Amino acid sequence: MTEKDKLPPKTCTIDRLVTVQNDVEKVIKGVKTATRRNGRYADIGEVLDLNGKKFVIENVYAQKLGEMTDKHAKQEGYQSLEEYKKVILSYHPGMKWLPEMKVWVHEFKPMKTNIQ
């Protein structure tokens, strides 16, 4: 049984994984190497295409918001967990930061074909 076989079905498609223009730019620059979503948007090994640049999904796993650290926020392209929280809550008016809330982490890296 592979890692992919242990995951629940996807709830959305990979093309919806990174949609905010600022985040797209962070991914392309290599500053953002992970995205957290309330559902599973990609399978391990699937390819994300952002403005013609390709990124492969390396890992997908569940995480509670309360388990996040500054290191995780840096994967998301932010300097600290507090900065990440502030931005995420601004995207979702009325949402509260609930430590027990489970999110899906999608970690990715540039495909070697991007290297010039």
N, C-alpha and C positions, 0 to 999 in steps of 0.2 A: 504494500500500500504506500503510495507516494504522499508527500505533504498535501498536494492538491486534492487528493482523495479524502483527506481528513477535514477539509473545509466545507462549510455549508454552501449552498448555491449562491451565485452572485445575485445581488439585488439591483444592480445597475450595470451600465456598460463602461468600459475603460475610457471611452472618449469624454465621459463626464467626470473623470477623476480629478483633473486639474483644469479649472475653467476661468479662474480669476486672473486677469492679465498680469498683475503684479507677481502672482505665484508662477505663472508660465515663464516669465522672465527669470525668476529665481532658479527654477529648474534648469533652464537652458544655461545659466551662468554657473551651475553646479553648487549653488548656495542651499538649495532645497533638495533633499534626497529622500523625503518621505511625505506622505499625505495621510491624514486621519479623516475617516468618513464614518457616518453612522451606519453604513452598510458596506457590503463587500462589492467593490467595483472591478476587480481584476483578479486573474489567476497568476500564480507564480509562472514566470516564463513568458507571459503575455507582453506585447510591445505597445508602448504608449508613444504616439506621434504628436509632437508639439512643434508647430511651425516648421515641419520638415525634419526636425531632429528626433531621433528615436531613442527611447529609454526602455530598458527591460525591467520587468517587475522581479525583484530578487526574493522578496519575502512578503507574506501577508499573514497577519496574526491579530488576535483580539487583545485589547488593552483597556483598562479602566482609566478614566481621566485622572483619578487620584494617584495613579501609578506614574504619571508623567513627571519628568524632571527637566531641568534646564538643558540637559543633553538632548532629550527628545525634542524640545522646542527648537534647538539649533538645527536638528534634522529638517524641521519645518521651515527653516530660513529666518528664525527670530533669535534675538540675543538672549532672551530669558523666557521662562515659563510665564511670568507675569505679562510680558509683552504679547506672547502668543494668546493667552487667555483674553486679553483686552481686544485684540483684533478679531478673534473667533466670535466673541460675544457681540461685537459690532456688526458682524455679518448676519447674525441671527437675533434680531430684536426680540426681547422677552425671554430668551433662553437663559437658563441659569447653569453655572458650572457645577455639575453634580459629580462628586468624586467616584460614585459607584456606577456612573454611566459608562457603558461599554462602547468603544469605537473600534473600527477596523483600521489597522496600520498597514499601509502599502509602501514598502521600501523599494527604491529603484535606482538604477545607475545608467549612464549613457551606454548605448551599444557601441561596440568597437567600430562599426561602420561609420560612426559620426566623426572619427578621428581623421583629420586631413593630412 
